[in-house]
């Protein structure tokens, strides 16, 4: 089976050597997975670095895309039994398995370019590094030396750029910190107070200014919510809208121009799914939003007013901003080198199953925490808001029973059914302390001459409750009252303050198949959205986050995992499935049976039990199994 191979041309200055799409027709699910893994292994053996994404056209469902994976890893294919809520409605009519024949499937391969030589300038000005230092010295001579004398002093050839290997010596001589991002990373371990951050791109250095992000304000006036759908008439380029009183048409161009205004628009654009694409659905979508928005407004005396702030995410952002804007928290933006530690350390929740496909249990009892993450966010546990200090772990620290707060590059040696190992070998101190003291695992710090510790001292941290406490105190009771949108508003903040700077673009695949990717953006994932269109998502390389507290991410999720460790360690033989803050056990006498409606914030809740529970393939849905509510 031969694919149609298309090379998607990227910007010549981008970080990608090549982006290829392999299109297969009439191929089974298991075959496309095997082909994807074969490509991944082959490219890895050739020394290639990059990512692979799989998009498949599922009968009666359309194009769906799995997560991107690194070259050398097993590919990830989309499993709609896990993600599509209406799967149960079509399961019996349109079975889906590894034998399902896909009318079309795409494999995207994007390979990185080899990194350029460090410090070799591609421009005639080889004194750019010196000029950057002059920026810090207010345009005075550095060390009293001219650019030529500076190079001579540090034994750098006149026509050469400054190599990263020269940086430690320059730091020591000038008593300053120099951090470098871009094509290569250099993270200073100097304790000097004075410092500068430089961008190294194509051998050229430039100064990176320190810009603080600001939360967005939304409309101060109430706006009109409208539900909408695309016109179903062939050749009709317009949107049909409903504002609660009348239906009207808006050209596609005018619609999107108005949509992009966000808080400045006179409309709130409702994103509810219009399933049947008819007028009745439009009216129902508008009615539902209006009804629930009024209920929240009344219950909070207008403190939560979705007619001003819009949908749950923007409402949560606005509320958190109003409640914290006077706290005077001195937070610092995350730079590229620190982001590498944060991203490497983020490991999600505990997701494990302790049963084989085909295993059947007469009863499996379901427990779940009541708003676990919000409960942690009201605790005195701390997280960093300022840049940490990069260090190399000392011999003395290696022998300590408890490590100071930070993120470490470390291998955890040993085996454990419950502990979550990180293949990237980045861990918070809390996880490593658990590994040593609870699970008797051994630590092996990575020693390659680079910093293996990002320490956050107490002066760089704040308590979670100081930022999120009042917010959760206001919103959690609304969720317990069953008010629609309250749960979404309650759970949004931690994702919002850690939000990545992701950019989404749609490309039409014509004859040229050009992808005009900016040189400062990572290609995160490519998805096929139709036969001739693809969606490309990128992330800013030097500004990975737009959320103001991204350092929260690894510590919050680590605290959740640790609570699961403590709860289940001595009962692990009876646990069959763990999904972040919920789990299934084969015995119901280990925990108190608290009903969800009576639960306090962070309490363990008994939801009921499954009858004749059969484990299926990994990532399968269990919605068709009979469940008896408590």
N, C-alpha and C positions, 0 to 999 in steps of 0.2 A: 504494500500500500504506500503510494508515493504522495507526499503532500504538495500543495502549491506553496512555493516559498516566496515571500515578499520581504525585501529589505526596506525598513522604514527609516528614511534618512533623517538624522538629527542635526541640530546646529553643530557646525564644525568645531565650535569652541566648547561644546558640552563635554561632560565627563565620560560619555559613552562611546566606545569604539564602534559598536554596531548594535542595531535593534532589529531582530528578525521575527517575522510571523510565519508559522507553519500551519497551513490550513488543511484539515483532513475532512473528507466527506464519507458519510455512511460508515461510521466506526463505532464499535461497542465501547461502553464506559471502561471496562477493564483493559481494553486494548489501548485507549488513549492514555490511561494512567501508566501502562507499561512503556509506551513510547516516550512519554514525558520523563520517566525515571531513567530510561536509556540515554536520552539526551543529557540529562543532568550528570550522570556518571561519566559519560564520554567527555563532556566539556571539562569536568573537574580533573580528569586524568590528564587532560591537555594543559592544565594549569590556568584555565580561564576563571575569572572572578565576575560575579554578577548575579542576576535573579531570573527566575522562571515563573510565569503566570499561565494558568490554564483557564480558558473560557469555553464553555460547552453550551450547545443549543439543545436544551431538553425538550422533548416532545410535549406539547400542550402547556409549556411553561415559558419557553423562550430562553434568551441568553442569560447565563449565570456564570460568575467568576469566583474561583477560589482565591485564597490569600497567596501572595507572592512568597516564594521560597528561595533560599540561596542555592546557587549552582553547587551540586554535590549532595544536597539533601533530597529526600523524597518529595515529589511534587504534591501540591494540595489541590484536590478537585472539589468543586462546590457540591454540597450534599443538601438538597432542598428539603429533605425530611427533618433537618435540624433547624432551618431558618425560616421557611415559609409557613405562616400561621394557618393558611387555608389548605395545607397539605392533606389534612384528614378528609377534606371534602372530595379530593380527587384520587386518593390512594387506591380505592377499590376499582375505580373506573380506568385509571391509567397507571398500572403498576410500574415501579421504577427499581432497577437493581443493576448489578455490575454487568448483566447481559443486555441491558437496554441499548438499542442502536440509536446513536445520535446522528441526525442529518448533517450536522456540521460541528467541528470542534477546532479551536485555535490554540496553539502553543506559542507564547511570546518569550523570546530570549533576549535579555539585554545585558551585554557585556561591558564592563568598565574598561576604560583606556588604561594602559600602563601608566603609573605615576611618573610625572616628569622628574628629571634630575633635580635634586634639591639645591636651591640657591643659584642655579645657572640662569642668568637673565636672558630673555628673548627680546629685550629692548636695548637700545644703545646706551641708556642711562644705567650704569652699573653702581651708581652711588645712591640708589633709592633707599637702602637700609639706613644709611647715614642721614639722609633727609628726613626719615621718619623720627630718628632720635632728636634731630633739631626741633621737631614739632614739640617734643617734651621739654626741650631746653629753651623754648621760646625763641627759636631761630639764632641762638648763640652757638658758638663753636662747641662741639662735643669734646670734652677733655682739653679744650683749648687747641684742638687739632682741626685742620681742614679735612675734607673727605679723603684726599690722597694720603695725607699723613695718618689718618685713622686706619686706613687699610694697611699701610706699611707697618704701623704699630702692632697690629694683630696678625701680621704675616699673611695677608690676603693679596693675591696678585691683582694688579691694577685693573685689568679688564674682566675680572671674575666677580660674580655676585657673592654675597655673604652666605656661606653654607650653614645649615643648622648646627653642624658640629662646632662652629665657632661661638654659638650663642652662650653656652655656660661660662666661657672665659670672659666674654664681653659683659655678662651680667655681674660677674664677680668684680671686675675692674670698675664698673660704673655703680655698683651697689644698687641694682634695680632688678625688677622682675620683667621678663620679656615673654609674652605668650604669643604663639603663632598659630593661626588657623588657615584653612584654605586647602591647597593641594597637599600640604603636609601639616602635621600637628606637632607643636612643641609646647609642653606644659611646664611652666617654671616651678621649681621647688624652692626658689629663693624666698627668704623671709623679709626681704627689703620692703619698705613702705611704698617707695616710688615704683610705678610699673607702667607698662604700655602694652597694648594689644595690636598685633600686626596681621594683615592679610597677605599671604603669599600665593600669588596667582601667576602661573606661567613664568616663574622666576622673578617676578616683580613684587616688591614689598609696598604696602600702603597702610596708613593708620586707620584702625577701626574706631569710629567715634562711639562713645557710650551713650546710648539712647534708652530712656526708660519708657516702657509701654504704659498706656493710660486706658482705663476701662471706658467702654462706650456708653454714652447717654442715649436714651430713647425718647420718644415723643412725650412732651409735657401735656398734650391734649389727647382726649379720647379720639380714636380713629374708627373707621368703618370696616368691620370684618367682611371679606368677600370669599365665597367658595368659587372654584373655577374648574374648567376642563377645556381641552382643545376641541374645536369644532370637528364634528364627524363627517362634514360634507367634503367630498373629494375636491381638492384644489382650493379649499377655503383656509386662508392663512390668518385665522383669528382665534381668540379665546372667548368662551362664553362664561360670563360672570354673574353671580347672584349676591346681592347685598342685604337680603332680608326683606326687601320690599319689591324690588323689580329685577328683571333679568336684562342684561345688556351685553353687547359685543365690544371687544377691544382688539385692535390689530395686534399681532404677535410682537411686532417691534415696540409699540407703545406699552404693551403689557410688561415686557421685560425691562424696559427703561424705568417704568414705575416700580417694578419689583426690586430693582437694584437700589432704589432710594432708601429702602428699609425704614428706619425711624422717621425719615423726612417725608415718606409717602403718606397720603391721606387714608390709605388702605392698610389693613392687615390681611395678608394672603394666607389663607388656610390650606394646610397641606394634607388634610384628611384624604384617604384614598376614595376616589369616586369609582366604585367597583363596576357598576353597570353602565356608567357614562350616560346618564339621563338626567332630566331636570329634577326628578324626585330626589336623586342622590345629592345633587347640589343643595337643595333645600334642607335635607336632613343634616348634611355636613355643617351648614351655617347654623342651624337650630342648635345642634349639639354644642358647638363652641360657645355660642351666645348664652345658652342656659348655664353651662358650667363656669364660664367667666363671671357671670353675674353672681353665682353662688359664692365663689371665692372672694369677690369684691365685697359682698355683704358680710361674709364671715370674718373678714379682717378689717372692716371699717375703711376699706379703700386702700389699705397698705399694699395689697396685691391687686393690681388693676390691669388685667390683661388687655383691656381696650386701649391702654396707653403703651404697654410693653410688648404686646404681641404673643407669640407662641411660648410654650414652657421654657425653652432654653433662654430666649432673650429676657423673659420674665425673671428667671432665676439670676441671670447675670445682673440685671438692674437692681433686684432686691439685695443681693449680696453687696453690690457696690454701695447702695444707700446705707446699709448697716455697718459697713467697715471703712467708709471713706474718711472718718475722723479718728481712726486708730493710730495714724501716723506710723505705720509699719514701714521701715526702711528696707524694702526689698530690692534685689539686684537682678538684672536680666541674666539669663543663662547663656554662656558662650559655647562655642562649638566643642571645645575640649571637655567641658563639664557635661554637656549634653550626651557625649559618647558614654560616659559613666552612667548617667541616668537611664538612657535607653537600654544599655546593656544589662542594667540591674532590674529593670521592670520585668516581672515574670508572671503577672496575672495572679489569679487565685489558685487554690488547690483543686485541680481537676484530675481525678483518678478513679478508675474502676477496678474492683477486685473480684471480677467474675469473668468467665469466658463466654463467648458467643454461644448461645444454645442453652446455657444454664437457666434453670427454672426454679423460682422460689414461690412457695404457696402464699407467703405474705412478706412484703417489704414495707417497712414503716418509714414515712417521710418526715424529716425534721428540717426546719429552716430558721435562720435568725430573722428577727424583726428589724429591718433596716440596719444591717450590720455596719456598713461603711459610715452612715451618719452617726451611729453610736460611738464609733471610734473617733469621729471628728468632733465630738463633744467632750472627749477625754483630755486629761492633762498631757498626753503624749505629745512630743515635739517633732517638728520637721524644719528643715532649713529654708530660709528665705534669702540668704546671702551666699555669695560664692565661697565654696570651700577651699581648703588649702591642699594642694597636691604634695604628697610625700612618698617616700620609700619606707616600707615597714621595717622598723628596727628589730634587731635580734631580741632585745628586751621585750618588745611588744608581742613577738611571736609566742612567747611563753606565758602570756597573761591569760587568765581564765575568762575575762570579759574584755572585749575590744571597745575602744572609744567610738563615739557616733561618727558614722561615715559610710562610704561605699568602698569596697575592696575588690581588687582583682585577685581571685583566689580559687583554687580547685578544692572541692570538698570530696574527700576520699572515704569510701566505705559504701555500705548499702543500707537503705531504709525504705520500708513500704510507704511511709507517710511523708517524709521530708521531700520538698520540691527542689530537685537539683536544677541548676541553671547551666545549660550547654555553653553559654557565653562566658561563664566563670566570673560574673559580677554579682556581689551580694552586699546587702546592708549589714552593719554590725549586728543588728538584732537577729538576723537569720544565722549568721556565723556563730553567735553565742548559743543559739538553740542547737545548732549542729554539734557543737562541742559538748555542751552540758546536758542536753536532753537526749540526744541520739548517739552520743559517744563516737562521732565521726571525726576524722582527722582533717586538718587544714594544711594546704600547701600553697603558699603565696606565690604568685607568678613573678619571677625575677628575671627581667630582660633589659634592665637598665632604664626602664620607663617607670613613672610613678605607678604604684600599685595600691595607693590609699588616697582617698579624697576625704579629708577630715572636716567635720563640721563642729566647731566648738560651740559652747552654750550661747555665746554672744551672737552667733549666726542663725540661731533657731528661735522659734516661737511655739507656744502651745497651740494645738489644733482648736481647742475650744475658744481661744481668744479671738479667732477669726470666724469660725463657723458656729460657735455655740448659740448666739442669739438667733441666727438664721434658722437652725434646726429646731430650736425651742418654739419658734413661730410656726414652722411649716409641718412638723411631725404630727401635732394634734389634728391638723386639717386632713392629713392622710388617714388617721385613725377614724375620723368621722366619715370616711368614704367619699370625700369630695374629689371629683374627677380632676385630673391634672396635678393634684397635690403630690402624688407619688413621684411624678416626673420632675416637678419643681424641687422636691426633696433630694432626689438622686443626681440632679444635673451638676451641682457646683464642683464636685471633685473632678469630673471630666472637663468642665469648662475652664477651671483655673490651670489645668494641665494641657489644654488644647494645643494640638500641633498646628503649624502654619501650613496647612495643606491646600493646594491649588488644583482645581479640577478644570480640564479643558476637553472639548469634543472636537475630533478631527474627522473629516470626510476622507475616505481612502480612494482617491482618484488614481490616475496613472502614475503621478509622481510620488505619492505616498510620503509626503514630507511631514516631519514632526519638528517644529521649531522650538526646541527646548532651550531655555536660558541656561547659560553656563553655571549659574549659581544655584541651580535646583537639582535635587535628587529625584530620580524617577522612582516613585514608590510602587506604582502598579499600573498595568495596562489592562483594560477590559473591552471585550467586544460587546457593543450594545445593539447592533444590528449588522446585517451582512456587509454594509458599506461604511459603517461608522464605528469608531473606537473612542473610548473614554480614557484619558491619561491623567493620572493624579501624581503631582510632584510635591516636594517639600523643600523649603528654603534651607540651603546648606549652612549659612551663617546666622540664620534666625529660625531655629527649628520650632520654637513655641510662640504662640501669641497669647497663651494663658499667662497670668502673672505669678502663679505659684507652682511651676512644673516640678520643683524638687519634692513636692508632696507625694507624687506618684509612687515611687518605689517604697517609701516608708509606710504609706497607708495600706498598700496591698500586703506588705510584709507583716504588719500588725494583724491583719485579718488571718493570714496563714498561720501565724503563731497561736492565735486563739483556737483555731481548728486543731493544731497539734496538741495543745493542752487538753482539749475536750475529748479527743478521740484516741490518743496514744494507747491507753490501756484497754480500748474496746475495738481496736483495729481489726481483729479477727471476725468481728460481726458486721463490719462496715462493708457494703458492696459497691457503693458509688458515692463520690464526693463531687459536688459542683459549686465551687467557691465558698459559699456560706450556707449550703444545704447539703443533706446527705440522706442515703437510704441504708437502713440497718435491718437485720433479720430478727431483731428482738426489741420489744417496746418497753421494757421495764428499766432501762438504764437512765432515762431522763423524765423529768416532770412533764405532764401533758397540759401545756398551756395553749389555749385557743388563740388564734391570730387576733381576733377582735378585742381580747382582754390583755394582750401582751404589751409590756413596756418597751421602750426603746432599747434595742440590743438583746432582748430576751430570746431564748430558744423556744421555738413554736412547734407544736405537733400538728401536722396538717391532715394526717390520716394514713391509709395504707393501700398499697396495690395488691390486687388478687392475681395469683398465678402469673407472676412477673417473669417474663422471658427476656434475657439479654440478647440483643441483636448485634449487628455489626457496629463498630465504633461510629459515633456521631449520629446514630439513628434516633428517631423520635419515639417516645413511649406514650404518645397521646391516645393511642388506640387501646391501651391496657386499662382494664376496669380499676377505678380509683374510688375508695370509700372515704369520704370526708369525715373529719372528726367534729 
